[in-house]
């Protein structure tokens, strides 16, 4: 793996560890923190949108939302246009928690780059945006990802890649 890919992997691992530590400090899990972040960035969401975003079963999202509700971080409200659905919203406590989490993360990122010249920070920011776009472009065709992984791992020769 080249140095850039290794550094990005290290950044992703550090970010995951950071998210786990922040979530643990709030007494919640990473999936619960992800829900707070999704609602913070996208606004009130139906549970079905969280199922898609988190990639977990509907029953698991229901249990997760129950935990967040008991913790006083989210609430379910009637959907304004769909009587069969609800929207999950942040409570004032939930909004304060996720806002504080993002503020700490932002401050720590800015502290790490404060000595860099502004034009380098802009260039680095642009590169990170292009990397994210490239990864998202690859995600458009999940079948192609599976086929390429199968070809690279020998699964095309009859060895399964995923769960057996």
C-alpha positions in Angstrom: 0.0 0.0 0.0 1.4 3.4 -0.7 2.1 6.0 2.0 -1.0 8.1 1.2 -3.4 5.2 1.5 -1.7 4.1 4.7 -2.0 7.6 6.2 -5.7 7.8 5.2 -6.3 4.3 6.7 -4.6 5.6 9.9 -6.8 8.7 9.9 -9.9 6.6 9.4 -8.9 4.3 12.3 -8.1 7.3 14.5 -11.5 8.9 13.6 -13.3 5.6 14.5 -11.5 5.5 17.9 -12.3 9.1 18.5 -16.0 8.5 17.7 -16.0 5.5 20.1 -14.5 7.5 22.9 -16.9 10.4 22.4 -19.9 8.0 22.3 -18.7 6.1 25.4 -18.3 9.4 27.2 -22.0 10.1 26.5 -22.9 6.5 27.6 -24.0 5.5 24.1 -22.6 3.4 21.3 -21.1 4.4 18.0 -24.3 3.5 16.1 -26.3 5.7 18.4 -23.9 8.6 17.9 -24.2 8.1 14.1 -27.9 8.5 14.4 -27.5 11.7 16.3 -25.1 12.9 13.6 -27.5 12.0 10.8 -30.4 13.8 12.4 -28.1 16.8 13.1 -27.0 17.1 9.5 -30.1 16.0 7.7 -32.9 17.1 10.0 -35.8 14.9 11.3 -35.8 11.5 9.7 -38.1 8.5 9.6 -36.7 5.3 11.1 -36.6 3.8 7.6 -34.0 6.3 6.5 -31.8 5.3 9.4 -32.2 1.7 8.5 -30.7 2.5 5.1 -28.0 4.8 6.4 -26.8 2.4 9.2 -27.3 -0.7 7.1 -28.9 -2.6 10.0 -32.3 -4.3 10.4 -35.4 -2.4 11.1 -35.8 -4.1 14.5 -32.2 -3.1 15.4 -33.0 0.6 14.6 -36.1 0.4 16.7 -34.1 -0.9 19.7 -31.4 1.7 19.1 -34.1 4.5 18.9 -35.6 3.2 22.1 -32.2 3.5 23.9 -31.7 7.0 22.6 -35.2 8.0 23.7 -34.7 6.6 27.2 -31.4 8.5 27.3 -33.3 11.7 26.4 -31.4 12.3 23.2 -34.1 11.8 20.6 -37.9 11.8 20.4 -40.3 10.4 17.9 -42.9 12.8 16.6 -45.8 12.1 14.2 -44.9 12.6 10.6 -46.7 15.7 9.2 -47.7 14.1 5.9 -47.7 10.3 6.5 -50.0 9.2 9.4 -48.3 5.7 9.3 -44.8 7.1 10.0 -42.9 9.0 12.6 -40.0 11.4 12.4 -37.0 11.1 14.8 -35.8 14.4 16.1 -33.1 15.5 18.5 -34.1 16.7 21.9 -32.4 19.8 23.3 -30.1 17.4 25.2 -29.4 15.4 22.0 -28.7 18.6 20.0 -26.3 19.8 22.7 -24.5 16.5 22.8 -24.0 16.1 19.0 -23.1 19.8 18.7 -20.4 19.4 21.4 -19.1 16.2 19.8 -18.7 17.9 16.4 -17.2 21.1 18.0 -14.5 19.0 19.8 -13.7 17.1 16.6 -13.5 20.3 14.6 -11.3 22.0 17.2 -8.9 18.9 17.3 -8.6 18.9 13.5 -7.9 22.6 13.4 -5.3 22.3 16.2 -3.6 19.7 14.1 -3.3 21.9 11.1 -2.9 25.3 12.7 0.8 25.7 11.9 0.3 24.8 8.2 0.1 27.6 5.7 -3.5 28.4 4.7 -3.0 27.5 1.0 -1.7 24.0 2.0 -4.8 23.5 4.1 -7.0 24.5 1.2 -5.1 22.2 -1.1 -5.4 19.3 1.4 -9.1 20.0 1.9 -9.6 19.8 -1.9 -7.7 16.6 -2.1 -9.8 15.1 0.7 -12.9 16.1 -1.2 -11.7 14.4 -4.4 -10.8 11.2 -2.5 -14.3 11.1 -1.0 -15.9 11.7 -4.4 -13.8 9.0 -5.9 -14.8 6.5 -3.2 -18.5 7.5 -3.6 -18.2 7.1 -7.4 -17.0 3.5 -6.8 -20.0 2.9 -4.5 -22.5 3.6 -7.3 -22.1 0.0 -8.6 -22.0 -2.4 -5.7 -22.2 -5.3 -8.1 -18.9 -4.2 -9.8 -17.3 -4.0 -6.3 -18.4 -7.6 -5.6 -17.1 -8.8 -9.0 -13.8 -7.1 -8.6 -13.3 -8.4 -5.1 -14.2 -11.9 -6.3 -11.7 -11.6 -9.1 -8.9 -10.4 -6.7 -9.6 -13.0 -4.0 -10.2 -16.1 -6.2 -13.9 -16.1 -5.4 -14.5 -16.1 -9.1 -13.0 -19.6 -9.0 -15.8 -20.8 -6.6 -14.5 -19.5 -3.3 -17.1 -17.3 -1.6 -16.2 -13.7 -0.6 -19.0 -12.9 1.8 -20.6 -14.8 4.7 -21.1 -18.5 4.2 
